[in-house]
Amino acid sequence: MFSDFDFNVIERSLGYLFFTGMTFSLTLTALATLTGIAFGTLLAMMRLSTLPVLPVLATGYVNLMRSLPLILVIFWFYFLVPYLGQWVTGSDQPMQVGPFASALIAFSMFEAAYYSEIMRAGIKSIPRGQTSAASALGMKYWPTMAYVILPQAFRNMLPVLLTQTVILFQDTSLVYVLSMTDFLGAASKIAARDGRLVEMYMFAAVVYFVMSYAASIFIKRLQIKIAIVR
């Protein structure tokens, strides 16, 4: 069955696949995770705020992002961000943002909606008595969140946050719509160049499976370890 396949094409392409493609995928995943969690945490705090406007704005944003396909959000930010930059800077022409910056903004803004729901659940899991205790010690709202509530919420929700990051890693393959070369994009280019579609896509599937499965095992062990410490 495999006699007509040329798996040597994989060996010849490993440098390009991993040093160019996988490096791009992991870089985009790491940056989008950091910015997405930061913005998502802010959204979660807005949704839990007692002020009348902030929960409405945050809820509207989260519902909007969670209702749209990610690929549409990528296109949307790719064409919208240059004009937002022009509006902010007052320039006469759209700002030159570039596909990587556009993709990073799109992934960060989209994933923030999902991270915010995770963080909101984490914050709500902290007993209200801790907030009352911090208040009794004279701590204001923001110091209480920064030093008491959020560290515990992050710790409680760390396995779920990492699971969402694995999903984000898989979703980075959608940057092909912006003609960018992630791991799957690099495999696609080699497959088209050498006429080895089956070999390259099989290898790409194996790599994604191995990395995602290894990450899931790590997350399960981390979850068990955290549960034991509690």
NORNORPE-V730346 format. One record per residue. N is the residue number from 0. RES is the residue in three letters. SS is DSSP state (@ for helix, = for strand, . for the rest). PSI is psi in degrees with one decimal (999 if undefined). OMEGA is omega in whole degrees, 0 to 359 (* if undefined). Layout:
n: [N,N]
res: [RES,RES]
ss: [SS,SS]
psi: [PSI,PSI]
omega: [OMEGA,OMEGA]
This chain:
n: [0,1,2,3,4,5,6,7,8,9,10,11,12,13,14,15,16,17,18,19,20,21,22,23,24,25,26,27,28,29,30,31,32,33,34,35,36,37,38,39,40,41,42,43,44,45,46,47,48,49,50,51,52,53,54,55,56,57,58,59,60,61,62,63,64,65,66,67,68,69,70,71,72,73,74,75,76,77,78,79,80,81,82,83,84,85,86,87,88,89,90,91,92,93,94,95,96,97,98,99,100,101,102,103,104,105,106,107,108,109,110,111,112,113,114,115,116,117,118,119,120,121,122,123,124,125,126,127,128,129,130,131,132,133,134,135,136,137,138,139,140,141,142,143,144,145,146,147,148,149,150,151,152,153,154,155,156,157,158,159,160,161,162,163,164,165,166,167,168,169,170,171,172,173,174,175,176,177,178,179,180,181,182,183,184,185,186,187,188,189,190,191,192,193,194,195,196,197,198,199,200,201,202,203,204,205,206,207,208,209,210,211,212,213,214,215,216,217,218,219,220,221,222,223,224,225,226,227,228,229]
res: [MET,PHE,SER,ASP,PHE,ASP,PHE,ASN,VAL,ILE,GLU,ARG,SER,LEU,GLY,TYR,LEU,PHE,PHE,THR,GLY,MET,THR,PHE,SER,LEU,THR,LEU,THR,ALA,LEU,ALA,THR,LEU,THR,GLY,ILE,ALA,PHE,GLY,THR,LEU,LEU,ALA,MET,MET,ARG,LEU,SER,THR,LEU,PRO,VAL,LEU,PRO,VAL,LEU,ALA,THR,GLY,TYR,VAL,ASN,LEU,MET,ARG,SER,LEU,PRO,LEU,ILE,LEU,VAL,ILE,PHE,TRP,PHE,TYR,PHE,LEU,VAL,PRO,TYR,LEU,GLY,GLN,TRP,VAL,THR,GLY,SER,ASP,GLN,PRO,MET,GLN,VAL,GLY,PRO,PHE,ALA,SER,ALA,LEU,ILE,ALA,PHE,SER,MET,PHE,GLU,ALA,ALA,TYR,TYR,SER,GLU,ILE,MET,ARG,ALA,GLY,ILE,LYS,SER,ILE,PRO,ARG,GLY,GLN,THR,SER,ALA,ALA,SER,ALA,LEU,GLY,MET,LYS,TYR,TRP,PRO,THR,MET,ALA,TYR,VAL,ILE,LEU,PRO,GLN,ALA,PHE,ARG,ASN,MET,LEU,PRO,VAL,LEU,LEU,THR,GLN,THR,VAL,ILE,LEU,PHE,GLN,ASP,THR,SER,LEU,VAL,TYR,VAL,LEU,SER,MET,THR,ASP,PHE,LEU,GLY,ALA,ALA,SER,LYS,ILE,ALA,ALA,ARG,ASP,GLY,ARG,LEU,VAL,GLU,MET,TYR,MET,PHE,ALA,ALA,VAL,VAL,TYR,PHE,VAL,MET,SER,TYR,ALA,ALA,SER,ILE,PHE,ILE,LYS,ARG,LEU,GLN,ILE,LYS,ILE,ALA,ILE,VAL,ARG]
ss: [.,.,.,.,.,.,.,@,@,@,@,@,@,@,@,@,@,@,@,@,@,@,@,@,@,@,@,@,@,@,@,@,@,@,@,@,@,@,@,@,@,@,@,@,@,@,@,.,.,.,.,.,.,@,@,@,@,@,@,@,@,@,@,@,@,@,@,.,.,@,@,@,@,@,@,@,@,@,@,@,@,@,@,@,@,@,@,@,@,.,.,.,.,.,.,.,.,.,@,@,@,@,@,@,@,@,@,@,@,@,@,@,@,@,@,@,@,@,@,@,@,@,@,@,.,.,.,@,@,@,@,@,@,@,@,@,.,.,.,.,@,@,@,@,@,@,@,@,@,@,@,@,@,@,@,@,@,@,@,@,@,@,@,@,@,@,@,@,@,@,@,@,@,@,@,@,@,@,.,.,.,.,@,@,@,@,@,@,@,@,@,@,@,@,.,.,@,@,@,@,@,@,@,@,@,@,@,@,@,@,@,@,@,@,@,@,@,@,@,@,@,@,@,@,@,@,@,@,@,.]
psi: [-38.8,11.5,-27.8,-4.6,149.9,90.7,-6.6,-22.5,-29.9,-45.8,-39.9,-20.4,5.1,-40.9,-47.5,-41.1,-44.5,-42.4,-29.9,-57.4,-54.3,-35.3,-42.5,-46.0,-44.8,-36.8,-47.1,-39.7,-45.3,-46.4,-42.6,-32.7,-47.6,-49.0,-35.0,-41.7,-40.6,-49.0,-36.9,-38.0,-41.2,-42.3,-40.7,-41.6,-34.9,-41.5,-28.3,-1.5,151.0,-5.6,149.5,-28.7,-42.4,-46.5,-35.5,-45.6,-46.6,-42.0,-41.9,-42.3,-47.5,-45.1,-37.0,-49.8,-37.9,-9.5,-7.6,146.1,141.8,-39.4,-32.4,-38.4,-39.6,-47.3,-42.7,-48.2,-31.2,-38.7,-23.6,-38.9,-44.3,-36.9,-32.4,-41.1,-38.9,-39.4,-39.6,-43.8,-15.0,20.7,162.3,-17.7,157.5,140.8,141.2,104.8,-43.0,151.9,-36.0,-47.0,-40.3,-43.8,-41.6,-44.3,-44.0,-47.9,-41.2,-47.1,-38.2,-48.5,-26.0,-33.4,-38.4,-40.7,-34.7,-39.0,-36.8,-45.9,-34.7,-41.8,-37.7,-42.2,-41.4,-18.1,-14.1,128.9,139.5,-20.8,-28.4,-36.9,-42.1,-38.5,-41.4,-40.4,-38.0,-26.6,0.7,11.0,138.2,-178.5,-52.0,-44.7,-35.6,-43.4,-43.4,-38.6,-17.4,-54.8,-54.4,-41.8,-39.5,-36.9,-43.2,-43.7,-42.4,-37.4,8.3,-45.0,-40.1,-38.9,-40.8,-36.6,-42.7,-31.4,-35.8,-41.1,-40.3,-42.8,-43.0,-36.3,-19.0,-16.2,-15.4,-6.9,-3.7,-26.0,-17.6,14.0,34.9,156.4,89.7,-168.1,-48.3,-36.5,-39.7,-42.3,-38.4,-40.4,-42.5,-39.7,-42.5,-37.3,-43.1,-1.2,33.6,62.3,-47.3,-46.9,-46.8,-40.3,-30.9,-43.5,-42.0,-41.3,-41.0,-42.9,-45.4,-40.8,-47.5,-45.7,-43.2,-38.3,-41.2,-40.5,-39.5,-37.7,-43.4,-41.5,-41.0,-42.5,-39.3,-40.7,-41.0,-42.2,-43.5,-39.9,-37.8,-41.9,-37.3,999]
omega: [183,185,181,182,177,182,176,179,178,181,180,186,186,180,180,182,187,183,178,185,184,177,178,182,182,178,179,179,182,182,180,178,181,181,179,179,180,180,179,177,177,178,179,179,177,181,181,181,178,177,188,189,188,179,181,180,182,179,178,180,181,180,179,183,182,180,185,172,182,182,177,178,178,177,185,182,180,181,186,186,178,180,174,177,177,180,182,184,182,181,179,183,177,181,176,185,182,184,182,179,179,179,180,178,181,180,181,182,181,182,179,179,180,177,182,179,177,182,179,177,179,179,181,180,180,180,181,180,179,175,179,180,178,178,179,178,177,180,177,185,186,174,178,179,187,188,185,190,187,178,179,179,177,182,180,187,183,178,181,177,179,177,177,178,176,177,177,178,179,182,181,178,180,180,177,181,177,179,178,187,170,182,180,178,178,178,180,181,179,180,180,182,185,181,182,184,185,183,185,181,173,180,178,179,180,181,179,180,183,183,182,180,177,178,180,177,178,181,179,179,178,180,178,181,179,181,180,180,179,*]
